[in-house]
């Protein structure tokens, strides 16, 4: 009886455990199903991708269409601005693009606008600046007083030299009186001819002393004139390198220099050139007096006539270039030194030169 009860209990317990296990398996399956993603949800919509790809292709096609060169874009007509000066005859109506496309250009090189001559005014002696009458950018004329140096020492030396001249003149006058008196004594037979020779030489020495004193006065006057510094040309003040009450020296090294070695830098704004560095492979295309066209980068709608004025006597070994200077004809206020400009070397000058070449040179070239 007891064994039957135990066996029934075991069967009921096993049934309960099996039931619990089945319930748990059913619950886990339901949870897993709820957490799974539906297959149709896993499929990403391809519509957005195709839209983006189509937009990129459309933009690329539009850019290619706009960038593709067309015939009517190669030539453009430039108009003068309303405020352009009427007197600038050298300004052409052709813009830089048209100049490059013209058939008369054999070479185009970029360079910098410079003054043909840059004059630095310096003191001739060690002195102190007393007054400077110009500022940077002022126009000056030839002979205009621009700087005054302290002249107290020079005036004192000039006064000393004049006093020495007066003293020399007095000594000459005394020697001449003694010589005239001696002549009368010699005529009376009182003095000997030897004494006459001594007094005559004394007179000559006094005259030489007067001449020396006069030269000293002129020298001191020159030193005094050097305290007044004038402009040697008509031009504009590029730099003001010293101020009043500064001590200046006569050295001027041009370019990098110590402080106060020069006073002013002046140049003629109507005498401009363009400095370009020409590659050695382009040298056969350029020669002296060749006609050029100069176009400033700041004002590309303006162009100026020019010609090759200078070829450097030696090249730059490191760069493999030769410096060429192009003189600008009729420059105006639009051309500013140290700004960049483009130079077109023209072909018409080359053909004219070949036609006018002497026969001897032509024969040598054929040989």
SULCOR-V361721 format. One record per pair of residues at least 12 apart in sequence whose ideal C-beta (glycine too) atoms are under 10 Angstrom apart, sorted by the first residue. I is the first residue (numbers start at 0). J is the second residue. If there is no record, write none. Layout:
[[I/J] [I/J]]
This chain:
[[72/96] [73/96] [73/97] [73/100] [74/93] [74/94] [74/96] [74/97] [74/100] [75/93] [75/94] [75/96] [75/97] [75/100] [76/92] [76/93] [76/94] [76/97] [77/91] [77/92] [77/93] [77/94] [77/95] [77/96] [77/97] [77/299] [77/300] [77/301] [77/302] [78/92] [78/94] [78/300] [79/92] [79/300] [79/301] [80/298] [80/300] [80/301] [83/300] [83/301] [83/331] [83/333] [84/331] [84/332] [84/333] [86/329] [86/331] [87/301] [87/303] [87/329] [87/330] [87/331] [87/332] [87/333] [88/304] [88/328] [88/329] [89/292] [89/293] [89/301] [89/302] [89/303] [89/304] [89/305] [89/327] [89/328] [89/329] [89/330] [89/331] [90/298] [90/300] [90/301] [90/302] [90/303] [90/304] [90/329] [90/331] [90/333] [91/292] [91/294] [91/300] [91/301] [91/302] [91/303] [91/304] [92/300] [92/301] [92/302] [93/292] [93/294] [93/300] [93/302] [94/294] [94/299] [94/300] [94/301] [94/302] [95/107] [95/292] [95/294] [95/295] [95/296] [95/299] [95/300] [95/301] [95/302] [95/341] [95/343] [96/299] [97/302] [98/292] [98/294] [98/299] [98/302] [98/341] [98/343] [98/345] [99/294] [99/341] [99/343] [101/292] [101/343] [101/345] [101/346] [102/346] [102/347] [103/290] [103/292] [103/343] [103/344] [103/345] [103/346] [103/347] [103/348] [103/349] [103/350] [104/291] [104/292] [104/342] [104/343] [104/344] [104/345] [104/346] [104/347] [105/281] [105/283] [105/284] [105/285] [105/289] [105/343] [105/344] [105/345] [105/346] [105/347] [105/348] [105/349] [106/275] [106/277] [106/278] [106/281] [106/283] [106/284] [106/285] [106/289] [106/291] [106/342] [106/343] [106/344] [106/345] [106/346] [107/275] [107/292] [107/294] [107/341] [107/342] [107/343] [107/344] [108/273] [108/275] [108/276] [108/277] [108/278] [108/281] [108/284] [108/285] [108/291] [108/320] [108/323] [108/325] [108/340] [108/341] [108/342] [108/343] [108/344] [109/273] [109/275] [109/276] [109/294] [109/296] [109/339] [109/340] [109/341] [109/342] [110/272] [110/273] [110/274] [110/275] [110/276] [110/277] [110/293] [110/322] [110/323] [110/324] [110/325] [110/339] [110/340] [110/341] [110/342] [111/272] [111/273] [111/274] [111/275] [111/276] [111/296] [111/336] [111/337] [111/338] [111/339] [111/340] [112/271] [112/272] [112/273] [112/274] [112/293] [112/295] [112/296] [112/297] [112/325] [112/327] [112/330] [112/334] [112/335] [112/336] [112/337] [112/338] [112/339] [112/340] [113/266] [113/271] [113/272] [113/273] [113/274] [113/324] [113/336] [113/337] [113/338] [114/234] [114/235] [114/237] [114/264] [114/265] [114/266] [114/267] [114/268] [114/269] [114/270] [114/271] [114/272] [114/336] [114/337] [115/266] [115/267] [115/269] [115/270] [115/271] [115/272] [115/308] [115/309] [115/324] [115/326] [115/327] [116/232] [116/234] [116/265] [116/266] [116/267] [116/270] [116/272] [117/234] [117/237] [117/238] [117/253] [117/254] [117/264] [117/265] [117/266] [117/267] [117/336] [118/230] [118/231] [118/232] [118/234] [118/237] [118/261] [118/263] [118/264] [118/265] [118/266] [118/267] [119/237] [119/238] [119/240] [119/251] [119/252] [119/253] [119/254] [119/256] [119/260] [119/261] [119/262] [119/263] [119/264] [119/265] [119/266] [120/145] [120/146] [120/228] [120/229] [120/230] [120/231] [120/236] [120/240] [120/241] [120/251] [120/261] [120/262] [120/263] [120/264] [120/265] [121/146] [121/228] [121/240] [121/241] [121/247] [121/248] [121/249] [121/250] [121/251] [121/252] [121/256] [121/259] [121/260] [121/261] [121/262] [121/263] [122/146] [122/148] [122/225] [122/226] [122/228] [122/241] [122/246] [122/247] [122/248] [122/249] [122/250] [122/251] [122/259] [122/260] [122/261] [122/262] [123/148] [123/221] [123/222] [123/224] [123/225] [123/226] [123/228] [123/249] [124/148] [124/152] [124/153] [124/222] [124/225] [124/226] [124/247] [124/248] [124/249] [125/148] [125/246] [125/247] [125/248] [125/249] [125/250] [126/148] [126/149] [126/150] [126/152] [126/153] [126/225] [126/226] [126/245] [126/246] [126/247] [126/248] [126/249] [127/148] [127/149] [127/150] [127/151] [127/152] [127/226] [127/243] [127/244] [127/245] [127/246] [127/247] [128/146] [128/147] [128/148] [128/149] [128/228] [128/241] [128/242] [128/243] [128/244] [128/245] [128/246] [128/247] [128/259] [128/262] [129/146] [129/147] [129/148] [129/149] [129/150] [129/151] [129/226] [129/243] [129/244] [130/144] [130/145] [130/146] [130/147] [130/148] [130/149] [130/243] [130/244] [131/145] [131/146] [131/147] [131/228] [131/236] [131/239] [131/240] [131/241] [131/242] [131/243] [131/245] [131/262] [131/263] [132/144] [132/145] [132/146] [132/147] [132/228] [133/145] [133/146] [133/230] [133/235] [133/236] [133/239] [133/262] [133/263] [133/265] [134/236] [134/239] [134/263] [135/235] [135/236] [135/237] [135/238] [135/239] [135/240] [135/263] [135/264] [136/235] [136/236] [136/237] [136/238] [136/239] [137/234] [137/235] [137/236] [137/239] [137/263] [137/265] [138/230] [138/233] [138/234] [138/235] [138/236] [138/265] [138/268] [139/229] [139/230] [139/231] [139/232] [139/233] [139/234] [139/235] [139/236] [139/263] [139/265] [140/229] [140/230] [140/232] [140/233] [140/234] [141/229] [141/230] [141/231] [141/232] [141/233] [141/234] [142/229] [142/230] [142/231] [142/232] [142/233] [143/229] [143/230] [143/231] [143/233] [144/227] [144/228] [144/229] [144/230] [145/227] [145/228] [145/229] [145/230] [145/236] [145/239] [145/262] [145/263] [145/265] [146/226] [146/227] [146/228] [146/229] [146/230] [146/239] [146/241] [146/243] [146/247] [146/262] [146/263] [147/226] [147/227] [147/228] [147/243] [148/225] [148/226] [148/227] [148/228] [148/247] [148/262] [149/226] [149/244] [149/246] [150/222] [150/223] [150/224] [150/225] [150/226] [150/227] [151/226] [152/222] [152/223] [152/226] [153/219] [153/220] [153/221] [153/222] [153/223] [153/224] [153/225] [153/226] [154/219] [154/222] [154/223] [154/226] [155/219] [156/215] [156/216] [156/218] [156/219] [156/220] [156/222] [156/223] [157/215] [157/216] [157/217] [157/218] [157/219] [157/220] [157/221] [157/222] [157/223] [158/216] [158/219] [159/215] [159/216] [159/219] [160/212] [160/213] [160/214] [160/215] [160/216] [160/217] [160/218] [160/219] [160/220] [160/222] [161/212] [161/213] [161/215] [161/216] [161/219] [161/220] [162/212] [162/216] [163/208] [163/209] [163/211] [163/212] [163/213] [163/215] [163/216] [164/208] [164/209] [164/210] [164/211] [164/212] [164/213] [164/214] [164/215] [164/216] [165/209] [165/212] [165/216] [166/208] [166/209] [166/212] [167/205] [167/206] [167/207] [167/208] [167/209] [167/210] [167/211] [167/212] [167/213] [167/215] [168/205] [168/206] [168/208] [168/209] [168/212] [168/213] [169/205] [169/209] [170/201] [170/202] [170/204] [170/205] [170/206] [170/208] [170/209] [170/212] [171/201] [171/202] [171/203] [171/204] [171/205] [171/206] [171/207] [171/208] [171/209] [171/210] [171/212] [172/202] [172/205] [172/209] [173/201] [173/202] [173/205] [174/198] [174/199] [174/200] [174/201] [174/202] [174/203] [174/204] [174/205] [174/206] [174/208] [175/198] [175/201] [175/202] [175/205] [175/206] [176/202] [177/197] [177/198] [177/201] [177/202] [178/195] [178/197] [178/198] [178/199] [178/200] [178/201] [178/202] [178/203] [178/205] [179/198] [179/202] [180/198] [181/194] [181/195] [181/197] [181/198] [181/199] [182/195] [182/198] [182/199] [185/198] [225/249] [228/262] [228/263] [230/263] [230/265] [231/265] [232/265] [232/266] [232/267] [232/270] [233/265] [233/267] [233/268] [233/269] [234/264] [234/265] [234/266] [234/267] [234/268] [234/269] [234/270] [235/264] [235/265] [235/266] [235/267] [235/268] [235/269] [235/336] [236/263] [236/264] [236/265] [236/266] [237/263] [237/264] [237/265] [237/266] [237/268] [237/336] [237/337] [238/261] [238/262] [238/263] [238/264] [238/265] [238/266] [239/262] [239/263] [239/264] [240/256] [240/258] [240/259] [240/260] [240/261] [240/262] [240/263] [240/264] [241/258] [241/259] [241/260] [241/261] [241/262] [241/263] [242/259] [242/262] [245/258] [245/259] [245/262] [246/258] [246/259] [247/259] [247/260] [247/261] [247/262] [248/260] [248/261] [249/261] [251/264] [266/336] [267/330] [268/330] [268/331] [268/332] [268/334] [268/335] [268/336] [269/327] [269/329] [269/330] [269/331] [269/334] [270/326] [270/327] [270/330] [271/293] [271/303] [271/305] [271/325] [271/326] [271/327] [271/328] [271/330] [271/331] [271/334] [271/335] [271/336] [271/340] [272/293] [272/305] [272/308] [272/309] [272/323] [272/324] [272/325] [272/326] [272/327] [272/330] [272/336] [273/291] [273/293] [273/294] [273/295] [273/303] [273/305] [273/308] [273/323] [273/324] [273/325] [273/326] [273/327] [273/334] [273/339] [273/340] [273/341] [273/342] [274/309] [274/311] [274/322] [274/323] [274/324] [274/325] [274/340] [274/342] [275/291] [275/307] [275/320] [275/321] [275/322] [275/323] [275/324] [275/325] [275/340] [275/341] [275/342] [275/344] [276/311] [276/314] [276/315] [276/318] [276/319] [276/320] [276/321] [276/322] [276/323] [277/307] [277/310] [277/311] [277/314] [277/319] [277/320] [277/321] [277/322] [277/323] [277/342] [277/344] [278/318] [278/319] [278/320] [278/321] [279/314] [279/315] [279/318] [279/319] [279/320] [279/321] [280/319] [281/320] [281/321] [281/323] [281/344] [282/310] [282/314] [282/320] [282/321] [282/323] [283/349] [284/344] [284/346] [284/349] [285/307] [285/310] [285/321] [285/323] [285/325] [285/342] [285/344] [285/348] [285/349] [286/307] [286/310] [286/323] [286/344] [286/348] [286/349] [286/352] [287/306] [287/307] [287/308] [287/309] [287/310] [287/323] [287/352] [288/306] [288/307] [288/308] [288/326] [288/348] [288/352] [289/305] [289/306] [289/307] [289/308] [289/323] [289/325] [289/344] [289/345] [289/346] [289/347] [289/348] [289/349] [289/351] [289/352] [290/304] [290/305] [290/306] [290/307] [290/325] [290/328] [290/343] [290/344] [290/345] [290/346] [290/347] [290/348] [290/349] [290/351] [291/303] [291/304] [291/305] [291/306] [291/307] [291/308] [291/323] [291/325] [291/326] [291/327] [291/328] [291/342] [291/343] [291/344] [291/345] [291/348] [292/304] [292/305] [292/325] [292/341] [292/342] [292/343] [292/344] [292/345] [293/305] [293/325] [293/326] [293/327] [293/328] [293/330] [293/334] [293/340] [293/341] [293/342] [293/343] [294/340] [294/341] [294/342] [294/343] [295/327] [295/330] [295/333] [295/334] [295/335] [295/338] [295/339] [295/340] [295/341] [296/338] [296/339] [296/340] [296/341] [297/333] [297/334] [297/335] [297/338] [297/339] [297/340] [298/333] [298/334] [298/335] [298/338] [298/340] [299/340] [299/341] [300/333] [301/331] [301/333] [301/334] [302/340] [302/341] [302/343] [303/325] [303/327] [303/328] [303/329] [303/330] [303/331] [303/333] [303/334] [303/340] [304/326] [304/327] [304/328] [304/329] [304/345] [305/324] [305/325] [305/326] [305/327] [305/328] [305/329] [305/330] [305/340] [305/342] [305/343] [305/344] [305/345] [306/325] [306/326] [306/327] [306/328] [306/344] [306/345] [306/348] [307/323] [307/324] [307/325] [307/326] [307/342] [307/344] [307/348] [308/323] [308/324] [308/325] [308/326] [308/327] [309/322] [309/323] [309/324] [309/325] [309/326] [310/322] [310/323] [310/324] [311/323] [311/324] [323/342] [323/344] [325/340] [325/342] [325/343] [325/344] [327/340] [327/342]]
